Amino acid sequence: MLPAILNLGADPAPGAGLRALADGGCLAGRALPGRGSKGRGKMKRLGICLVLAVLLFWPASGLAQDTRKVLAVVDFEDLVHGRESATEVVTTHLINRLREEPSVRVLSRDTVQGALSDAKVEGRGLLDLADAQKVGEALGADYIVMGEVIEFNWDSQSVYLLISTLTKRTANVILKGSVLDVALAQPVAQPEGKGHLTVTDASFSVGPWPVGFSADNFDNALIGEATKESVHQFVEQVMSSVK
């Protein structure tokens, strides 16, 4: 029975597993004696059959290894200065966007920050290659994604007419970075992302369009849309280098 069930050298024919169990007496359908050594023997045989049946019909996907590439994202450094939210907004959006890719597994921000702290490495921006490799090896990552926020701003200009107001709103987000192959200890890509959006509104209200955003409305604000566009371009270039 065992050779028939555990024949790992070839794909079993349909129903072969059931026939193997039947040949071994597992599907004989006999009543189970309650006492005696003979009964205990049959109970033991039934237990073995149940274990073999579980192993035989266990879904293959449940035993498959995770072959996805592991990515670690280092917080982006804000070179704009004055926009305190730029680093967190860009890094969070980048991680979330990368997690939409089925071929990679992205480590959490806290996990990466913890490894950087343990290694006593500056925790944002373009790291020294040796430091990045050391952190990547500690995390078991295949690639380190890091970068800088080159531009992160928004503005509005209003023109007041006799009975209406025309308001032009613009938002710009520019990202530049590097993807380090941890095993090779060298960069394999220098991705960039540029989000530039302009919207012109006409209204009958008096006064300039308010400039700014909160955590609740960021994604729907113009700067939020520009950030998503820039991150999307950046991720496309990252994924083309991950193999």
C-alpha positions in Angstrom: 0.0 0.0 0.0 2.8 2.5 0.9 4.6 2.3 -2.4 1.4 2.8 -4.3 0.4 5.9 -2.2 3.8 7.5 -1.9 4.8 7.1 -5.5 6.4 10.5 -5.9 8.2 9.8 -9.1 5.2 10.3 -11.4 1.8 11.9 -11.5 -0.9 9.5 -10.3 -3.6 8.4 -12.6 -7.2 9.5 -11.7 -8.5 7.3 -8.9 -5.1 5.7 -8.3 -5.1 7.0 -4.7 -8.4 5.5 -3.9 -7.4 2.2 -5.5 -4.2 2.2 -3.4 -6.2 2.7 -0.2 -8.6 0.0 -1.2 -5.9 -2.4 -2.0 -4.4 -1.9 1.4 -7.8 -2.6 3.1 -8.5 0.9 4.1 -11.8 1.0 2.3 -12.9 -2.5 3.2 -15.9 -1.1 5.2 -15.5 -3.7 8.0 -17.0 -2.9 11.4 -14.5 -1.9 14.1 -14.2 -4.4 16.9 -14.3 -2.8 20.3 -11.9 -5.1 22.2 -9.1 -7.6 21.8 -5.7 -7.5 20.3 -7.1 -8.2 16.9 -9.4 -5.2 17.2 -6.6 -3.0 18.3 -4.6 -4.1 15.3 -7.5 -3.1 13.0 -7.8 0.3 14.8 -4.1 0.9 14.3 -4.4 0.0 10.6 -7.4 2.4 10.3 -5.3 5.2 11.9 -2.5 4.7 9.5 -4.9 4.7 6.6 -6.4 8.0 7.7 -3.0 9.6 8.0 -2.0 8.4 4.5 -5.3 9.6 3.1 -4.7 13.1 4.5 -1.2 13.2 3.0 -2.4 11.9 -0.3 -5.2 14.4 -0.8 -3.7 17.4 0.9 -3.8 20.4 -1.6 -0.5 20.8 -3.3 -0.8 24.6 -2.9 -0.7 24.3 0.8 2.7 22.7 0.7 4.2 25.0 -2.0 7.0 27.3 -1.1 6.7 31.1 -1.4 8.9 31.9 -4.4 8.1 35.6 -4.5 11.0 38.0 -4.4 11.2 39.9 -1.0 11.4 43.7 -1.2 12.4 46.0 1.6 11.5 49.7 1.2 13.6 52.3 3.1 11.8 55.5 4.0 12.3 58.2 1.3 14.3 61.3 2.3 12.5 64.6 1.8 14.8 66.9 0.0 12.0 69.6 -0.3 12.1 70.4 3.4 9.1 72.2 4.8 6.6 69.4 3.9 6.7 67.2 7.0 4.3 64.7 5.5 6.2 64.0 2.3 8.4 61.1 3.7 5.5 59.3 5.3 3.0 59.9 2.5 5.4 58.7 -0.3 6.8 55.7 1.6 3.4 54.5 2.6 1.9 54.9 -0.9 4.9 53.1 -2.4 4.7 50.1 -0.1 0.9 49.8 -0.7 1.4 50.0 -4.5 4.2 47.4 -4.5 1.9 45.0 -2.5 -0.5 45.0 -5.4 2.2 43.2 -7.4 1.6 39.4 -7.1 5.2 38.4 -7.8 6.8 40.2 -4.8 6.4 40.2 -1.0 7.0 43.6 0.6 8.2 43.8 4.2 6.4 46.1 6.6 7.8 49.6 7.2 8.2 48.8 10.9 10.2 45.6 10.1 12.6 47.6 7.9 13.0 50.4 10.4 13.8 47.9 13.1 16.5 46.3 11.0 18.0 49.7 10.2 18.0 50.6 13.9 19.6 47.3 14.9 22.4 47.9 12.3 22.8 51.6 13.4 22.2 52.8 9.9 20.5 56.1 9.0 16.9 55.2 8.3 16.0 57.1 5.2 17.1 58.1 1.7 19.8 56.6 -0.4 21.8 54.4 1.9 25.5 53.5 1.5 25.6 50.3 -0.6 27.4 48.3 2.1 24.9 49.4 4.7 22.0 48.6 2.5 23.4 45.2 1.7 23.9 44.4 5.4 20.4 45.4 6.3 19.0 43.5 3.3 20.8 40.3 4.4 19.5 40.7 7.9 16.0 41.0 6.6 16.3 38.1 4.1 15.4 40.6 1.4 16.2 40.1 -2.3 16.0 43.8 -3.1 16.3 47.1 -1.3 14.2 50.0 -2.6 15.3 53.5 -1.5 15.0 57.0 -2.8 14.4 60.7 -2.4 11.5 63.1 -2.7 12.8 65.7 -5.1 9.6 67.8 -5.5 6.4 67.7 -3.4 4.4 70.9 -3.7 1.0 72.3 -4.7 -0.2 75.8 -5.5 -3.2 77.8 -6.6 -3.7 81.0 -8.5 -7.0 82.8 -8.9 -8.2 85.4 -11.4 -11.2 87.4 -10.3 -13.7 88.4 -13.0 -16.8 90.5 -12.7 -19.1 87.7 -11.6 -16.9 84.7 -11.2 -13.5 83.4 -10.2 -11.1 81.2 -12.2 -8.7 79.2 -10.1 -5.8 77.2 -11.4 -4.5 74.5 -9.1 -1.3 72.6 -9.7 0.5 69.8 -7.9 4.0 68.3 -8.6 5.6 65.2 -7.1 9.0 63.9 -8.3 10.7 60.8 -7.0 14.2 59.4 -7.7 15.6 56.3 -6.3 17.7 53.1 -6.5 17.0 49.4 -6.4 19.8 47.3 -4.8 20.2 43.6 -5.6 21.3 42.3 -2.2 23.0 39.2 -3.5 25.0 41.1 -6.1 25.6 44.1 -3.8 24.9 46.5 -6.6 22.1 48.7 -8.0 20.1 47.2 -10.8 17.8 50.2 -11.5 17.4 54.0 -10.9 13.6 54.4 -11.1 12.0 57.8 -11.3 8.4 59.0 -11.0 6.9 62.3 -12.0 3.4 63.4 -11.2 2.2 66.7 -12.5 -1.4 67.7 -12.5 -3.2 70.9 -13.3 -6.9 71.7 -12.8 -8.8 74.9 -13.6 -12.0 75.6 -11.8 -14.6 78.3 -12.4 -16.9 79.4 -9.5 -19.0 82.3 -8.4 -17.5 82.4 -5.0 -15.2 85.2 -3.9 -11.7 84.5 -2.6 -8.9 82.1 -3.4 -9.2 78.3 -3.5 -8.0 76.9 -0.2 -4.6 75.3 -0.4 -3.8 72.3 1.8 -5.0 68.8 2.8 -5.5 66.6 5.8 -4.9 62.9 6.3 -8.6 62.2 5.6 -8.8 63.8 2.2 -5.2 63.5 0.9 -5.9 60.8 -1.7 -8.7 62.9 -3.2 -6.7 66.1 -3.1 -4.7 67.2 -6.2 -1.4 66.5 -4.4 -2.7 63.1 -3.6 -3.4 62.3 -7.2 0.0 63.6 -8.2 1.6 61.4 -5.6 -0.2 58.3 -6.8 0.8 59.0 -10.4 4.5 59.5 -9.4 4.5 56.3 -7.3 2.9 54.3 -10.1 5.6 55.3 -12.6 8.3 54.5 -10.0 6.8 51.1 -9.2 6.6 50.1 -12.9 10.4 50.7 -13.2 11.1 48.9 -10.0 9.2 45.8 -11.1 11.0 45.7 -14.5 14.3 45.3 -12.6 13.0 42.6 -10.1 13.7 39.1 -11.6 
